[in-house]
Amino acid sequence: MTSIIDLIMDAFGGDVGFLRVGPQLIRIIRVLRVTRLLRLVKSMKDLQDILQALIFSLPSLLNVFALLSLVYFIYAVLAVFLFKDIVRGVLIDPEFVNFKNFGNAILTLFRSSTGESWYLVMYDCVRPQECSPGVSSCGTPYAPLFFISFIVMCTFIMLNLFIPVSYTHLTLPTIYSVQISVVAVSLKKK
């Protein structure tokens, strides 16, 4: 159905003036073409196995996500305590990228954990360009220790836990099927 509508749309050059429905409805119908992928899932056994393993691993992945959230929370509270007086730097600005409150600290740490210029934020925390009024020195030499431990904790330890958890659930059906077949063979011999 959606392919026919798409062909009609292409024949008229995308002009839907002849239709009484708006172009938004046609766009929605075009998006529904993605449902073809669901038919592929039904026909491919290996893809079903992968999706089933991912569904079974969701509780374990939620545990890892909760642990990662706890790490973010601890580091955000510590960052607000250590770096709240830094107003401006190379990357730190007074509006979004700063540690003035918990929300901005979480966003800044999330941005840093993705690898986007985390070293510039660290540099700003060591040698800021501007401090809060009434504060003479707001940079700390412990910022590299803070940021390097955070990056190592997030990227190399926590995020790499997602892969083994998923892999464990991908291999469990194979392990169980091998064990069941060995038991079945041993029972047939008796």
Secondary structure, DSSP 8 states (H G I E B T S, - for coil): -HHHHHHHHHHTTT--TTSSS-HHHHHHHHHGGGGHHHHHHHH-HHHHHHHHHHHHTHHHHHHHHHHHHHHHHHHHHHHHHHHTTEEE-SS--SSSSS-SSHHHHHHHHHHHHTTSSHHHHHHHHHS-SEE-TT-S----TTHHHHHHHHHIIIIIIIHHHHHHHHHHHHHHHHHHHHHHHHHHHHHHH-
